[in-house]
Amino acid sequence: MKKNFFIVALFGLIFLSCNDKNKSANDAESKTSNEAVKDTLTDADRLEGKVVMSSAGEWFVIKEGLRWRAMSEPATTDYLNSIANGQNNVVRDVPETTLSQFPIAGEILPKLEFKKN
């Protein structure tokens, strides 16, 4: 009887230890896939809807794949107030090479007026 109990306990211990290794491997695989998704975000996805400051100090709003100049603080403030969680949608020091991917469409004015060039 003791021998059977010992064998069952040994198999149970082996089963539990193998099960934990598989779970750890799955967790690591899941973290890796989440990092891969994060890495696959394009600049357009990352900057869409945001107020960005170029490395040269110019302010823009990226909207629908276009770059709108933000020449005044009231215009920027009105835009940030119009979107959910506005203060968290400001990105600073974006390289000019990244911003050059977005054509300049015009200027954003106060009261959310988008003036095309």
N, C-alpha and C positions, 0 to 999 in steps of 0.2 A: 504494500500500500504506500509506504514511504517512497519507494522507488518510482511508482506511477506519479505521485504528487510532484516529486522532484523533476521528472521528465516534462510534465505539463507546465510546471513553473518555468523551466528552462526554455521551452518553446514559446511560452507567453512573453518572456523577457526578450527573446530574439525577435519575435513578431513586433513588439512595441518599439524596439530600437530601430528596426528597419523602417517601420512606419514613420517615425520621426525624421529619419534621413530623407525619405521621399517628400515629406512635407517641407523640410528645409530646402530641398532642391527646387520644389515647385515655387516656394516663396522667392527664392533667388531668381528664378526664371521670370516670375511675375515682375519683380523690380527691374530686371533688365529690359523687359518689353515696355514698361512704363518710361524708362529712360530713353529708349529708342523712339517712342512716340514723341517725347519732348524734343528730341534732337531733330525730328523730321518736320517740325513746325517751320514754315517758311517765314521770311521777313514780313511778307504781306499778312500772314496769319497773326504774327506776333504784334505787329504795329497797327493793324486795322482798328479804327475807332479811337486811336490814342492821340494825345497832344505830345509831340516830340520836339526836342531841342537838338539841333544838329551840333556837331563838334565845333562848328564855327559860331555858335550862339544864336542861330536863327530858329524861330519857332514855327512849327507847321502842325496842321491837323491832317491825319491820314484817314481818308474816307472814301470807300468804294474803290480802292486801289489808286486814288489820286492824292496829290499833295496840295494842300491849301495853305497859303501863307497866313500866319496869325500875326498881324502887324500891331494889334492893340491888346492890352490886358483885358478890357471889357469883352472883346470878342472871344478870347480864350476862356474867360470866366463864364460867359453865357453858354459856351459849348460844354464845358465841364459840368455845369449845373444841369444841363439837359440830358446827360447820360447817367445811368446807374453807376454808383461808386466812382464818381468822376475824379476825385483826388488820387485814386489809385491807377488812373489811366494816363499818367504823365511819365514819359520815358526821356531821360536826359543823355546827352553825349552820344547820339547816334551818328556813326561815321557817314561822311558825305557819300561814300561809295554805296552804302545801303540806301540812303535817301534818293540817290540818282535812279533807282529802280522805279520810282514813282514819278510820273510826269506831273509838272506843276499845272494845275487847272485854273487857279486864280487865288482869290483872297477870301478869308472868312471875316465877316463884319459883325458888329454887335447885333443882338437879336436874331442870331443864327442865319444871317443872310450870306449866302455863298455867291460871290461876285466872280463870274468867269472872265478870263482875260480875253 
